[in-house]
C-alpha cells in the first residue's frame, strides 16, 4: 500500500514528515532520507496497532495539489 506524506524542513533544520491519511502519524529526521525511513516505520507501527485493536484501516482520501502563489 502506498501513502502520501508531507515533508518539510522546520526552523531548527530538522525534516518533519507526516501522513495525512493516518492522523497523528508523523516523524522527523536530520536528513530527508532519515525522515522518510522514520515515517515508514511510523506508518507500519500505526497500521499494526490499528489491526491489533480491531480499528478500521484508514479510508481517508488525500489529494496532492500544487498551488501557485
Secondary structure, DSSP 4 states (H G I P E B T S, - for coil): -----EEEE-TTS-EEEE-TTSTT-EEEESSHHHHHHHHHHHHHHHHHHHHHTTPPPP-----------
